[in-house]
Amino acid sequence: MPPGPPLHATPRLLRALVTDRIGLMTEAVRYGEAARLRMGPKHLYVFDSAEAAKHVLADNAANYVKGIGLVQARRAIGDGLLTSEGELWRTQRALIRPAFTARRITAQADVVAKEAVALAERLAARVGQGPVDVPDEMTGLTLGVLGRTLLDTDLLTATPGVQAGIGRAFEAVQDQAMFEMVTLSAVPTWLPLPGQLRFRRARRHLERLVAAMVAERARRPDGDDVLSRLVASAAAEPDPAVGRRRVRDELVTLLLAGHETTASTLSWSLHHLDRHPGVAERLRAEAREVLGGRPPEAGDLRRITYTGQVVAEAMRLHPPVWMLPRQALADDVVAGWDVPRGADVAISPYTLHRNPAYWPDPERFDPDRFAPDAPGGRPRYAYIPFGGGPRFCVGSQLGTMEAVFVLAVLARDLRLRGLPSRAAVPEPMLSLRVRGGLPMTVHRA
């Protein structure tokens, strides 16, 4: 049995599950590459090795379903691609996967570039003014990209009252998902707690959004985007209510996961560039040399390589998906440790990406770790910002292209500087956000 905190530490661990989830994972890995945490009625097995990650996520993935956190999050975000299992998940994945082929993503490069340039122009108008909230700006950008590339719609200019406040709605959904996790879904959803009341309003808001999108798409069928595919799939359901619920759950999941993870990556990337001016200057020089004054193009991804390294290193230190929870369907042996049937298992990219066995001086921000000529030998599953195995993030290519394009355009034209009095603190929700936002002032480069 893996080592771990003593039994009398259980109340402290349960408090940490609410107040300091990153600290909880960090404490667990101090016991080594495997630890067992007593979490009330549950035992959580935390693994911190590439070998264990590969086994759980890929080699024996069929023995594991989504675990603590995502199971409870299902009550908040529904049965979309993030939380579904079995045949339903396979059907959903097959339905959505064609929208994320490399050929299709490459064809969307112009859309992503236009959104990146538009963001730079909006921020340039704030030069000499007060700070902007970077996560809020990045959310607007990523929702714009998501709408135009995957849904063939403009999420930011729809009817007022339907789509206004989408960011706040998703924040309430994430808050509820975390509440479901830390309470293990023991609190009835009908209780009029403030957070649950905000969640209900958010769900109604998102349902109106989805209904408007579906109604609009029904008037122009035969599209090949994700929304068209979902609407066609729902129409084929024998039970219309089931079809509507599946479209709702899938779109809510896609909207949440599709914008939140990339917005988080961009926010942390800009934070690191501000803290490391030498890196920012090198990125700026590359962007100016490769792009000149034009927008980025698909072929530039092979040329703005240092920008890609910056994104990769930002995702190492602050992976958008900070924990991958699973539950064992049958007894297993993971990296030499017995894992009983029904046990909750956690692989944390946040701690794995800081494991000194794979990452020398792991807390240092160093994009050259990902340089083409960097020393090899690191196990594939030592770096898993998009997960791994069958449930590897379907949108990884689009998210990476988006982050690289945006950083290149912003670094070429502008400098964003954080406020000296404001620290960037990780907030582990469904993605790894910056707690309380990230205010930065905008300056000409």
C-alpha positions, 0 to 999 in steps of 0.5 A: 500500500502506498505511503501517505499522511496518517489517519489523524490528518484526514480533517486537514486533507478534507479542508485542503480539498476545499481551500488548497487543491494544488497544495493537496497534490503537492503534499501527496507527491512528497511521499514519492511517486505514489501516495494514498490520501484518506478523504473521508469515506474515500481513499485517493491514490495519487501517482506522480510518474510517467510510468503510472500516467501511461498505464492509467491513461493509455495502456490500461485505460479500459479499466478506468472511468472518470473519477472524483471531481468529474463524476460530480461535475456531471451534475453541473455540466451534463453528460458531454464529451468531458464527463460521459463514458462507454458507448455514449462517449465513443459515439460523441467522440466519433461525432465531433472528431471530424471537426478537429482533423489536421486538415480542417484546423489548418483551413481555419488558420485565417480565422484564428489569425484574424481574431488574434489581430483583432485582439491586438487592436482592441488592446492597443486602444488601451495603451496609456489607460488603466489595466485590462483583465487578461483572462477576460480578454482571452476569454473573449478571444477564445469564444470568438475563435470557438464560435467561428471555427467549430460552430459557424456562428458569432458567439459575441454578437448574438441577441442581448440577454441570450449570450451576454455574460457567457463568461460569468455563466461558465464561472458559476458552472465551474464553481458548482462543479467544484462544489459538487466535488468537494461535497461529493454531491452530498448537498441536495441541489434544491437547497437555496444556497447562494452558489446553487442559485447562481448556478441555476441562473447560469444553467438557464442562461446557457440553455437559452444560448444553446436553444438559440444556436440550435434554432438558428442552425435548423434554419440553415441545415447541411453544414459540416461544423460541430453544431450542425453535426449535433443538431443532425444527431439529435434529430435522429434520436427516437426520443426528442427530449434525449436529443435536446439534452444531448445537444445541450450537454455537448455544447455546454461542455464544448463551450466551456472546455473549448474556451477555458483551457486556451484562455488559461494557457494564454493568461499564464503565458503572458504572465511568464513573459512579463516575468521573463523579459529576455524570453519576451524579447526573443519571442518578439524578435522571432515574430517580427522576423517571421511575420513582419507586419502581416497576420500569421498563416498556417505555415508559420507554425513551423517557423515561429518555433520559439513561440511554440516553446514558450506556450509549451513551457507555460503549459508545463508549469501551469497545465490547463488541465491540472488533474486527471481523476480516474476510478478503477473498475477492477483490481490493478497494479500501477507502477508496482502498487496494488490499486483495488477495485473502486479506488479513486486514482489521480494523475496530476499534470501540475505535479508531474510537470514539476517532477525533478526526475524529468525536469531539472530545476523544475520551477524555472521557466525555460522554453529551451526545454522544448527546443528542437535540439534539447536533450532527449530521453524524457518519457512521453508521459512526463508531459501531458498538458492535453492528457493521454490515451484514448481521451487525449484532448480532441482540440489540442491542435486548435488550442495550440495554434490559437495560443501560438498565433495570439502570443506572436501577434501580441509580442510583436506589437505590444508589451503587457505588464503586470501590477507589482502589487498583484501576484498571479495565484493558481486557482484549480477549477476544471481548468487552472485559472488565475485566481481573481484575474490578472490585471495588466497594463498595455504598452507599445512594444 
